[in-house]
């Protein structure tokens, strides 16, 4: 495309983005967003209770309390000689089985009557046990929540039901091309990396309740803990609750192991995994390395992603109608990736448009006024997503564990609006490269060299 064609494209894209933002959030202002962010940060307290590291934000106006016990390590720290499925089953089953003092049936009836939610989940960088309850039911809910940690039960029916559901998911991978394409790119992009271990049927077959009990004991040590609490509770009350419960757990000696990028992050690639039935379209997923929260390039890349995603959607969907919902997003973690997804029978044409947009941002400077335009609305949508006490508790813990600083939990409006044209241009040249693609479907005739060219 010529420079004049690109100037038309950027004017059209910027107009489309700004009009959409203005129509939805015309009342937003940057100063209000910045003030909201400052209020949250100033309210957060960080302290230790008998070896339990705590992040807390008291909100007396909220009638609820949300608590998340983050457990450092996650699947990345799983012993290589144990099934990778162990932590997934352990966290899920222990949260739904009651405890050794409270039977499962009574536990569930009590949770339902109080409106309390207790759940467990695993992750790549950490796992978590979480609780949400009303202020009036906090004492009882906390007792049930911590009893799970202190006196865990592993219900055999829960275990068998969970295995059945996981088997169904594994067996249905080939029936869902969208999910299959995402599983395949994960296994390819992260091959040989701690993120790359995949759950399989033999892996689940080898799992047992004694193995889960062993894993849970290894997880329940204070050196792994980060407790994040947001809601209507004082520091003194929370301190007393911790001392009377989980403060008595072993200290342990967990030390985090740094997780670097996978080898595939430094070279382009294209893979066409086989699929066992004919599809009417191709499912395309692309990964590329991006900065994580806390990195000096994070805000320039974040602003770049907004522009780049708008361009990709506009050019593939609006102007050329090659795909219904092309999307540019990211997956945050200790190591983060950008993702590009779309479904189309015209893969080469869509890829050329993506790479044309890459060229534009790598070769041109965006006006500073265009960079600032729309930031307030976008930032406010992110703040609205963090309004609930549960989401704030999650954000605080995630940021502390994956970036080393809980302050990174909340978007800085000033940093986002202050991105310069030069910073955005540098981010484009540094991160919009080494794309790794997976295409599922009829890949006959697709130009693999084109996909691997950036």
GIBEL-V451471 format. One record per run of one state. SS is the DSSP state (A for helix, B for strand, O for the rest). FROM is the first residue (numbers start at 1). TO is the last residue. If there is no record, write none. Layout:
ss = {SS:SS}
from = {FROM:FROM}
to = {TO:TO}
This chain:
ss = {O:A:O:A:B:O:B:O:B:O:A:O:A:O:B:O:A:O:B:O:B:A:O:B:O:A:O:A:O:A:O:A:O:A:O:A:O:A:B:O:A:O:A:O:A:O:B:O:B:O:A:O:B:O:B:O:A:O:A:O:A:O:A:O:A:O:A:O:A:O:B:O:A:O}
from = {1:3:26:30:44:50:52:59:64:73:74:78:86:97:99:100:104:115:117:122:126:135:151:152:153:156:172:173:176:177:190:194:197:201:206:209:220:222:225:232:235:244:246:249:263:267:269:272:282:291:298:320:327:332:336:345:347:364:368:373:375:386:389:404:406:410:413:418:421:432:436:441:448:452}
to = {2:25:29:43:49:51:58:63:72:73:77:85:96:98:99:103:114:116:121:125:134:150:151:152:155:171:172:175:176:189:193:196:200:205:208:219:221:224:231:234:243:245:248:262:266:268:271:281:290:297:319:326:331:335:344:346:363:367:372:374:385:388:403:405:409:412:417:420:431:435:440:447:451:454}
